[in-house]
């Protein structure tokens, strides 16, 4: 069995639930075949036990205690041991099948979500994606966990039918015709159950979305006094989920009741008929015992068949929801790359719409009167949306980014946006997103980003755990951790959007000097209007109304080297940041023992540039 997670979960068909489930079965055919083999052996042994028991009784009555009876007892013991061994090994393979199907589905959803980017949030609520991993993947796995027992049950049923026909044709016909009738009656409830389970799944996904939205926006809700409204919405939706769950339970209860009643009636009919035949002398006492043994045993295959139907119903509903996520077309990389040979390292990156150019080995700052415009330019350089890329192309070495393999673009160009997102897990794992960094590299990146206070505040340092979204950190701390993470990628081209907007002036000055030294000789773009950063870059590019109007050093642009109008515009933009940086002593994070040198504007609710 291959270890999980899989190196490559594969590319599933998206035609429908049946095609997807069949594809999963083919992907894990080896362990599925092993589980089915164990199931067939286990149930075949169980099927032969009543037959051998009846033969042993008849031989004992005819010959008394002797070699024949001992041989029969030995055969029964061997079948029991073989059945137990097959059951134990088969259970291991059943669990392996469940894990493989469930985690393959989870991997596919995770990979699809990562590849589709903002397209998945535009098409689907958050709750649908979360439920696809938390619930639907497990339901898909359940089907593969019971498949072996179901096939083994069918094999046992066929064996029992053949053996009963040998004992008595009327008894054999009862078995051959009776069990399919029981299964058909139970199958009538499958469609209503599937329909009600689908309705409950829809309501449950909506409930998850409401819960996620409410929790993430709790601070905003408190600010506007809207907690009661949103908790009321959640309460009503949870009641709807409860009601639809009750509808499922009603149908399920009928199925469970009939699962006991119908096989019970079948057993009564078979035993009654067998008893009368024994009294008439048509069958022997041993054959009567065999008949009763089969009557008791056949309830097990019926139960397994019903469980399989239930699991298949839930799996179809779950697979349909999973496919909804997998069918979302990625915002970037959906079409195959048209250029197989990428430009050589050191090629310039040019945004044609604005004229912003990143030449090899230079640390460049992008200044714009409209912060949103500069953020859009930076985002375009990361190729996050191919449709937008077609309208505003960006070229690497003269080749449009949309024509390159997306993996190549992601490897060479890293864009760290203004809203840092941190993930739960160890601090080291959160920093080393590409893997392979040494511990010394992590510490160097932390020092470069002036994030030593983060390392000191997290228990166990690099091995300490960060909670979801890094909520134990202040806004400036999160921003500095995100900066260290971006630097650790060692990207050929690094684009940083407002990397120091949530820290105080002293910290910003230290970061600016270290950042420029660390990235010297490697292509870097910093979107900022802070003079503390602009003083350290090789070049500043000024964009007005979406077009590049001037290039030069910070000092040259201030002195009017590009003309008085450009200088006036430039002073207005950077002058606002100079004013923002003045009252440093009043903006420090009072929870930080190092005082002003480690302040975060976000900690005192003074966000700038849309960051944190």
C-alpha positions in Angstrom: 0.0 0.0 0.0 1.3 3.4 -0.9 1.7 6.0 1.8 -0.5 9.0 2.2 -0.7 11.7 1.1 -0.1 10.7 -2.5 2.6 12.4 -4.5 0.1 12.8 -7.3 -3.7 12.3 -6.7 -4.3 12.1 -10.4 -6.8 13.8 -12.7 -10.3 12.5 -12.2 -13.1 12.5 -14.8 -15.7 15.2 -14.0 -18.6 13.7 -15.9 -20.6 12.6 -12.9 -20.5 10.7 -9.6 -20.4 7.3 -11.1 -17.4 8.1 -13.3 -15.6 9.7 -10.4 -16.2 6.7 -8.1 -15.2 4.3 -10.8 -12.0 6.2 -11.4 -11.2 6.0 -7.7 -11.7 2.3 -7.7 -9.3 1.9 -10.6 -6.7 4.0 -8.9 -6.7 1.7 -5.9 -7.5 -1.5 -7.6 -4.7 -3.4 -5.8 -5.8 -2.9 -2.2 -9.5 -3.1 -3.3 -8.8 -6.5 -4.9 -7.1 -7.6 -1.7 -10.0 -6.5 0.4 -12.5 -8.2 -1.9 -10.5 -11.4 -1.9 -10.5 -11.4 1.9 -14.2 -10.7 2.0 -15.0 -13.5 -0.4 -12.8 -16.0 1.6 -14.5 -14.9 4.9 -18.0 -15.2 3.6 -17.4 -18.4 1.7 -16.1 -20.0 4.9 -19.2 -18.8 6.7 -21.4 -20.1 3.9 -19.9 -23.6 4.2 -20.1 -23.9 8.0 -23.9 -24.8 8.1 -23.4 -27.3 5.3 -20.5 -29.1 7.0 -22.4 -29.0 10.3 -25.4 -30.7 8.8 -23.2 -33.3 7.1 -21.4 -34.0 10.4 -24.7 -34.5 12.2 -26.0 -36.9 9.6 -22.7 -38.8 9.5 -22.7 -39.0 13.3 -26.2 -40.3 13.4 -25.4 -42.9 10.8 -21.9 -44.0 11.9 -21.6 -42.7 15.5 -18.4 -41.2 16.8 -15.5 -42.1 14.5 -13.1 -40.8 11.9 -15.8 -39.2 9.8 -17.1 -37.1 12.6 -13.6 -36.1 13.6 -12.8 -35.1 10.0 -15.9 -33.0 9.9 -15.0 -31.3 13.2 -11.5 -30.6 11.9 -12.9 -29.1 8.7 -15.2 -26.9 10.7 -12.2 -25.7 12.9 -10.1 -25.0 9.8 -13.0 -23.0 8.2 -13.4 -21.0 11.4 -9.7 -20.2 11.7 -9.5 -19.2 8.0 -12.6 -17.1 8.3 -11.2 -15.3 11.3 -7.9 -14.7 9.6 -9.6 -13.4 6.5 -11.8 -11.1 8.6 -8.8 -9.6 10.5 -6.7 -9.1 7.3 -9.7 -7.9 5.4 -10.5 -5.3 8.0 -7.1 -3.8 7.5 -7.6 -3.5 3.8 -11.1 -2.1 4.3 -9.6 0.7 6.4 -6.8 1.2 3.8 -9.5 1.5 1.1 -11.4 4.0 3.2 -8.3 6.1 3.9 -7.1 6.0 0.3 -10.4 7.1 -1.2 -11.2 9.7 1.4 -7.7 11.3 1.4 -7.4 11.2 -2.4 -10.6 13.1 -2.6 -9.4 15.6 0.1 -6.1 16.1 -1.9 -8.0 16.7 -5.1 -10.2 19.3 -3.4 -7.2 21.0 -1.8 -5.3 21.0 -5.0 -8.2 22.3 -7.0 -8.8 25.0 -4.4 -5.2 26.1 -4.5 -5.1 26.1 -8.3 -8.4 27.9 -8.9 -7.5 30.9 -6.7 -10.1 33.5 -6.3 -12.3 31.7 -8.9 -13.5 29.2 -6.4 -14.6 31.8 -3.9 -16.4 33.6 -6.8 -18.4 30.5 -7.7 -18.9 28.7 -4.4 -19.6 29.6 -0.8 -16.8 28.8 1.7 -19.0 26.3 3.4 -19.3 24.1 0.3 -15.5 23.8 0.0 -15.1 23.1 3.7 -17.8 20.5 3.7 -16.3 18.8 0.7 -13.2 18.1 2.7 -14.7 17.7 6.2 -17.7 15.6 5.2 -18.0 14.6 1.6 -14.5 13.0 1.3 -15.3 10.8 4.3 -18.6 9.7 2.8 -16.8 8.7 -0.4 -14.4 6.7 1.6 -17.2 4.9 3.4 -18.3 3.3 0.1 -14.9 1.7 -0.4 -14.8 0.5 3.2 -18.0 -1.7 2.7 -17.4 -2.8 -0.9 -15.5 -5.9 0.0 -18.1 -7.1 2.5 -20.8 -6.5 -0.1 -19.1 -8.5 -2.8 -18.2 -11.2 -0.3 -21.9 -11.3 0.7 -23.0 -11.8 -2.9 -20.5 -14.6 -3.3 -21.8 -16.2 -0.1 -25.4 -15.8 -1.3 -24.5 -17.6 -4.6 -22.8 -20.4 -2.7 -25.7 -20.8 -0.3 -28.2 -20.9 -3.2 -26.2 -23.7 -4.9 -25.8 -25.7 -1.7 -29.5 -25.3 -0.8 -30.6 -26.5 -4.2 -28.5 -29.6 -3.6 -30.2 -30.1 -0.2 -33.7 -29.4 -1.5 -35.0 -27.7 -4.7 -37.9 -26.0 -2.9 -35.6 -24.7 -0.2 -33.1 -23.6 -2.8 -35.8 -21.7 -4.7 -36.9 -19.9 -1.5 -33.3 -18.7 -1.1 -32.9 -17.8 -4.8 -36.1 -15.9 -5.0 -36.6 -14.7 -1.5 -33.4 -12.6 -0.9 -33.6 -10.7 -4.2 -37.2 -9.8 -3.3 -36.1 -8.5 0.2 -33.3 -6.5 -1.4 -35.7 -5.0 -4.0 -38.1 -3.9 -1.4 -35.3 -2.3 0.6 -34.0 -0.6 -2.6 -37.3 1.2 -3.0 -36.3 3.5 -0.1 -32.9 4.4 -1.7 -34.2 7.1 -4.0 -36.2 9.0 -1.3 -33.2 8.6 1.1 -30.8 10.0 -1.5 -33.1 13.0 -2.2 -33.4 13.8 1.5 -29.7 13.4 2.1 -29.0 15.8 -0.7 -31.4 18.4 0.8 -29.7 18.0 4.2 -26.2 18.3 2.6 -27.3 21.6 0.9 -28.6 23.0 4.2 -25.5 21.9 6.1 -23.1 23.5 3.6 -25.1 26.8 3.9 -24.8 26.5 7.7 -21.1 26.1 7.5 -20.8 29.2 5.3 -22.9 31.2 7.7 -20.8 30.1 10.7 -17.5 30.9 8.9 -18.7 34.3 7.8 -20.0 35.1 11.3 -16.8 34.0 13.1 -14.5 35.8 10.6 -16.6 39.0 10.9 -17.3 38.9 14.6 -15.3 42.1 15.4 -17.1 44.0 12.6 -20.5 42.7 13.8 -19.8 43.9 17.3 -18.8 47.2 16.0 -22.1 47.8 14.3 -24.2 45.9 16.8 -25.2 43.2 14.4 -24.5 40.1 16.5 -28.1 39.3 17.2 -29.1 39.5 13.5 -26.4 37.1 12.4 -26.8 34.7 15.3 -30.6 34.7 14.4 -29.7 33.7 10.8 -27.4 31.0 12.0 -30.1 29.8 14.4 -32.8 29.6 11.7 -30.4 27.8 9.3 -29.4 25.3 12.0 -33.1 24.5 12.6 -33.5 23.9 8.9 -30.6 21.5 9.0 -32.2 19.8 12.0 -35.6 19.5 10.2 -34.0 18.0 7.1 -31.9 15.7 9.3 -35.2 14.5 10.8 -36.6 13.8 7.3 -33.5 11.7 6.6 -33.9 9.9 9.9 -37.5 9.0 9.2 -36.6 7.4 5.9 -33.6 5.8 7.5 -35.7 4.4 10.3 -38.1 2.7 7.8 -35.0 1.2 6.1 -33.6 0.0 9.4 -37.0 -1.5 10.4 -37.5 -3.3 7.1 -33.9 -4.5 7.3 -34.8 -6.4 10.4 -38.4 -7.3 9.5 -38.1 -8.7 6.0 -35.0 -10.9 6.6 -36.8 -12.1 9.8 -39.9 -13.1 7.8 -37.6 -14.8 5.3 -35.9 -16.8 8.1 -39.3 -17.8 9.5 -40.5 -19.0 6.1 -37.4 -21.0 5.4 -37.3 -22.6 8.9 -41.1 -23.4 8.8 -40.7 -25.0 5.4 -37.6 -26.9 6.4 -39.2 -28.2 9.6 -42.2 -29.5 7.7 -40.0 -31.2 5.2 -38.0 -32.8 8.0 -41.2 -34.2 9.6 -42.2 -35.6 6.2 -38.8 -37.2 5.8 -38.0 -35.3 2.7 -34.8 -33.9 4.3 -32.6 -35.4 7.0 -32.1 -33.9 10.5 -28.7 -32.7 9.5 -30.2 -30.9 6.5 -32.7 -29.3 8.8 -29.8 -27.9 10.9 -28.2 -26.8 7.7 -31.4 -25.0 6.7 -31.7 -23.2 10.0 -28.0 -22.3 9.8 -28.4 -20.8 6.4 -31.6 -19.0 7.5 -29.7 -17.4 10.3 -26.6 -16.7 8.2 -28.4 -15.1 5.3 -29.5 -12.1 7.4 -25.9 -11.0 7.4 -25.5 -10.7 3.6 -28.9 -8.8 3.6 -27.6 -6.4 6.3 -24.3 -5.9 4.3 -26.3 -5.3 1.1 -28.4 -2.7 2.9 -25.3 -1.0 4.4 -23.8 -0.9 0.9 -26.9 0.7 -0.6 -26.8 3.4 2.2 -23.1 4.0 1.7 -23.5 4.2 -2.1 -26.4 6.7 -1.7 -24.3 8.9 0.6 -21.2 8.5 -1.6 -23.1 9.6 -4.8 -24.4 12.7 -3.0 -20.9 13.5 -1.7 -19.2 12.9 -5.0 -21.6 15.2 -6.7 -20.6 18.0 -4.2 -16.9 17.2 -4.6 -17.2 17.5 -8.4 -18.8 20.9 -8.0 -15.6 22.1 -6.4 -13.4 20.2 -8.9 -15.2 21.7 -11.9 -14.3 25.3 -11.0 -12.0 26.6 -13.8 -8.8 28.0 -12.4 -8.3 31.7 -12.8 -4.8 31.0 -14.1 -3.2 28.1 -15.8 -6.4 26.4 -17.2 -5.0 26.5 -20.7 -1.8 24.6 -21.5 1.3 26.7 -21.9 2.2 27.7 -25.5 5.9 28.3 -24.7 7.8 25.3 -23.5 11.2 27.0 -23.2 11.1 29.7 -20.6 13.2 32.9 -20.8 16.7 32.6 -19.2 17.3 33.8 -15.6 17.9 37.6 -15.4 15.2 38.4 -18.0 13.3 41.7 -17.3 9.7 41.7 -16.2 7.6 44.3 -17.9 4.0 45.4 -17.2 3.0 46.6 -20.7 -0.1 48.4 -19.5 1.7 50.8 -17.2 5.2 50.6 -18.5 6.7 49.5 -15.1 9.9 47.5 -15.8 11.9 45.3 -13.4 15.4 45.0 -14.8 17.6 42.2 -13.6 19.3 42.6 -10.3 17.8 45.9 -9.3 15.7 46.8 -6.2 12.9 49.0 -7.5 10.2 50.9 -5.6 6.8 51.5 -7.2 5.1 54.8 -6.1 1.6 55.6 -7.2 -0.9 58.3 -6.2 -3.5 55.6 -6.1 -2.5 52.7 -3.8 -5.1 50.5 -5.4 -3.5 51.0 -8.8 0.0 50.1 -7.6 -1.4 47.0 -6.0 -3.1 46.0 -9.2 0.2 46.4 -11.1 2.0 44.2 -8.6 -0.7 41.6 -8.7 -0.6 41.4 -12.5 3.1 40.5 -12.2 2.1 37.3 -10.4 -0.3 36.1 -13.0 -3.3 35.3 -10.8 -5.9 35.8 -13.5 -5.4 34.9 -17.2 -8.4 36.9 -18.4 -7.0 40.0 -16.8 -3.5 39.1 -18.1 -4.9 39.0 -21.7 -6.2 42.6 -21.2 -3.1 43.9 -19.5 -0.2 41.6 -20.5 3.0 41.2 -18.5 6.1 39.9 -20.3 9.1 38.0 -18.9 12.0 38.4 -21.3 9.5 39.3 -24.0 7.3 36.3 -23.4 3.8 36.9 -22.0 3.4 35.3 -18.6 0.1 33.6 -19.7 2.1 31.7 -22.3 4.5 30.2 -19.8 3.8 27.1 -17.6 2.2 28.4 -14.5 4.5 26.3 -12.3 7.5 28.2 -13.9 5.9 31.5 -13.2 5.2 30.6 -9.6 8.8 29.4 -9.1 10.4 32.5 -10.5 8.0 35.2 -9.5 6.7 35.6 -6.0 4.2 38.3 -5.1 3.6 39.0 -1.4 0.4 41.0 -1.1 -0.5 43.6 1.5 -2.8 41.4 3.4 -0.6 38.7 5.0 -2.3 35.4 5.5 -0.7 33.1 8.1 -1.7 29.4 8.7 -1.9 27.3 11.7 1.1 25.0 12.5 4.6 25.5 13.7 6.3 28.8 13.0 9.1 27.0 11.1 6.6 25.3 8.8 4.7 28.5 8.2 7.9 30.3 7.2 9.5 27.5 5.0 6.6 27.2 2.5 8.9 25.7 -0.2 10.7 23.3 2.1 14.4 22.6 2.4 15.4 25.7 4.3 17.9 25.2 7.1 17.3 26.4 10.6 20.0 29.0 10.1 18.1 30.3 7.0 14.9 30.7 9.1 16.7 32.6 11.8 18.4 34.8 9.2 15.0 35.6 7.5 13.5 36.4 10.9 16.3 38.8 11.7 16.1 40.4 8.3 12.4 41.0 8.8 13.1 42.4 12.3 10.8 39.7 13.7 12.9 38.5 16.7 10.0 39.6 19.0 7.8 37.1 17.2 10.3 34.3 17.9 10.5 35.3 21.5 6.7 35.5 21.9 5.9 32.1 20.5 6.5 29.3 23.0 9.2 26.9 21.8 10.3 29.4 19.2 10.5 28.0 15.7 8.9 24.8 16.8 6.1 26.6 18.6 2.6 26.5 17.2 0.8 29.5 15.6 -3.0 29.5 15.9 -5.3 29.9 12.9 -4.5 33.1 10.9 -1.7 33.9 13.4 -4.3 35.6 15.6 -2.0 35.5 18.6 0.2 38.0 16.8 -0.3 41.7 16.3 -0.8 43.1 12.8 2.7 44.3 12.5 4.1 40.9 13.7 2.0 39.1 11.1 3.3 41.4 8.5 6.9 40.8 9.4 6.4 37.0 9.5 4.9 37.2 6.0 7.9 39.2 4.9 10.3 36.6 6.3 8.3 33.9 4.5 8.5 35.7 1.2 12.3 36.3 1.5 12.8 32.6 2.3 11.5 31.6 -1.1 14.7 33.0 -2.7 12.6 34.0 -5.7 14.3 35.2 -8.8 11.8 38.1 -8.9 10.2 39.2 -5.6 7.3 41.6 -5.5 6.4 43.0 -2.1 3.3 45.1 -1.6 3.4 47.5 1.3 5.7 45.2 3.4 6.2 47.7 6.2 2.9 49.6 6.4 2.0 48.2 9.8 5.2 48.9 11.7 6.6 52.0 13.3 9.2 54.2 11.6 12.2 52.8 13.6 11.4 49.2 12.7 10.6 50.3 9.1 14.0 51.9 8.7 15.8 48.8 10.0 13.8 46.5 7.7 14.4 48.8 4.7 18.2 48.8 5.1 18.4 45.0 5.6 15.9 44.3 2.8 17.9 46.3 0.2 21.2 44.7 1.3 19.7 41.2 1.3 18.1 41.5 -2.2 20.9 43.5 -3.8 21.7 41.9 -7.1 18.3 40.1 -7.4 15.2 41.6 -9.0 12.9 43.1 -6.4 9.9 45.4 -6.6 8.6 47.1 -3.4 5.3 48.8 -3.6 5.5 51.6 -1.1 5.4 55.4 -0.6 7.5 55.4 2.5 10.6 57.6 2.3 12.3 55.3 4.8 12.2 52.6 2.2 12.6 54.8 -0.9 15.9 56.0 0.5 17.4 52.5 0.2 16.2 51.3 -3.3 18.2 51.5 -6.5 15.4 53.1 -8.4 11.9 54.6 -7.9 9.2 54.3 -10.6 6.3 56.8 -10.4 3.0 55.8 -11.9 0.2 58.4 -12.4 -3.2 57.4 -13.8 -2.0 53.9 -14.6 1.1 55.0 -16.6 4.8 55.3 -15.7 5.8 59.0 -15.8 9.2 59.0 -14.2 12.1 56.9 -13.0 15.0 57.8 -10.8 16.4 57.8 -7.3 14.3 59.1 -4.4 16.5 62.1 -4.0 16.5 62.9 -7.7 12.7 62.8 -8.0 12.3 65.0 -5.0 14.8 67.5 -6.5 12.9 67.8 -9.7 15.1 65.8 -12.0 12.0 64.6 -13.9 10.5 68.0 -14.0 8.6 70.3 -11.6 5.2 68.8 -12.2 6.4 65.3 -11.6 8.3 66.5 -8.5 5.2 68.1 -7.1 3.2 65.0 -7.7 5.9 62.8 -6.1 6.2 65.1 -3.1 2.4 64.9 -2.5 2.5 61.1 -2.5 5.5 60.5 -0.4 4.8 63.6 1.8 1.7 61.9 3.2 3.8 59.0 4.4 6.4 61.4 5.8 3.6 63.0 7.9 2.3 59.6 8.9 5.8 58.6 10.2 6.2 61.6 12.5 4.4 60.8 15.8 6.2 57.5 16.3 6.4 57.8 20.1 2.6 57.8 20.3 2.0 54.8 18.1 4.1 52.1 19.7 2.6 48.7 20.7 2.3 49.0 24.5 2.2 45.2 24.9 5.8 45.0 23.5 8.4 45.4 26.2 10.9 46.8 23.7 8.7 49.9 23.3 8.8 52.2 20.2 11.5 50.2 18.4 9.1 47.3 17.8 5.8 49.1 17.3 3.0 48.1 15.0 0.5 50.7 13.8 -2.1 48.0 13.6 -1.9 47.4 17.3 -3.2 50.9 17.9 -5.7 50.8 15.1 -3.7 53.0 12.8 -3.6 50.9 9.6 -1.9 52.4 6.6 -1.8 51.3 3.0 -4.5 48.7 3.5 -2.1 46.3 5.1 -2.2 43.9 8.1 
